[in-house]
């Protein structure tokens, strides 16, 4: 949706609120060893009702990873 059109129709608060919601949804993540579905971000974008290639055959970047959960968390926190 175009933010300038939204601003003209609903006022200044609407695009600001939507941008804050996008920013908050992008920051939500699971632990490093668990893949994140980003459901909140898909819902805000309107992609939650569509079925795509990655829903059926899975994106290779989101494949299951085997690893030591404690080591992966410590690596992401910069402790290692």
C-alpha positions as CSV (number, residue, x, y, z in Angstrom):
1,X,0.0,0.0,0.0
2,X,1.3,3.4,-0.8
3,X,2.1,5.4,2.4
4,X,1.2,8.8,0.8
5,X,-2.2,7.5,-0.2
6,X,-2.8,6.1,3.2
7,X,-1.8,9.4,4.7
8,X,-4.2,11.4,2.6
9,X,-7.1,9.0,3.4
10,X,-6.6,8.3,7.1
11,X,-4.2,10.9,8.3
12,X,-0.6,11.1,9.5
13,X,-1.0,8.4,12.2
14,X,-1.8,5.5,9.9
15,X,1.5,5.2,7.9
16,X,3.5,5.9,11.1
17,X,1.6,3.1,13.0
18,X,2.1,0.7,10.0
19,X,5.8,1.4,9.8
20,X,6.2,0.9,13.6
21,X,4.4,-2.4,13.3
22,X,6.6,-3.5,10.4
23,X,9.7,-2.6,12.4
24,X,8.5,-4.5,15.4
25,X,7.5,-7.6,13.3
26,X,11.0,-7.7,11.7
27,X,12.7,-7.8,15.1
28,X,10.7,-10.8,16.3
29,X,12.9,-13.9,15.9
30,X,13.3,-17.4,17.4
31,X,16.4,-18.8,18.8
32,X,19.2,-19.3,16.2
33,X,18.8,-23.0,15.9
34,X,15.0,-22.8,15.2
35,X,13.8,-21.5,11.8
36,X,11.5,-18.4,12.0
37,X,8.3,-18.4,10.0
38,X,7.9,-14.6,10.1
39,X,4.1,-15.0,10.4
40,X,3.5,-11.6,11.8
41,X,5.4,-9.9,9.0
42,X,3.5,-12.0,6.4
43,X,0.2,-11.0,8.0
44,X,1.1,-7.3,7.8
45,X,2.1,-7.6,4.2
46,X,-1.1,-9.6,3.3
47,X,0.9,-12.7,2.3
48,X,-0.7,-14.9,4.9
49,X,-3.4,-16.2,2.6
50,X,-1.3,-17.1,-0.4
51,X,0.5,-20.3,-1.1
52,X,3.8,-20.1,-2.8
53,X,6.8,-22.2,-3.9
54,X,8.5,-22.0,-0.5
55,X,5.3,-23.2,1.3
56,X,5.3,-26.4,-0.6
57,X,8.9,-27.3,-1.3
58,X,10.5,-25.2,1.5
59,X,13.2,-22.6,0.9
60,X,16.7,-24.1,1.2
61,X,17.8,-21.3,3.4
62,X,15.1,-22.3,5.9
63,X,16.0,-26.0,6.0
64,X,16.4,-27.8,9.2
65,X,19.8,-27.4,10.9
66,X,21.4,-29.8,13.3
67,X,23.7,-28.3,15.8
68,X,24.3,-27.7,19.4
69,X,21.8,-25.1,20.6
70,X,24.0,-23.7,23.3
71,X,26.9,-23.1,20.9
72,X,24.7,-21.5,18.3
73,X,23.2,-19.0,20.8
74,X,26.5,-18.2,22.3
75,X,27.9,-17.6,18.8
76,X,25.1,-15.2,17.9
77,X,25.5,-13.3,21.2
78,X,29.2,-12.9,20.5
79,X,30.4,-14.9,23.5
80,X,32.5,-17.3,21.3
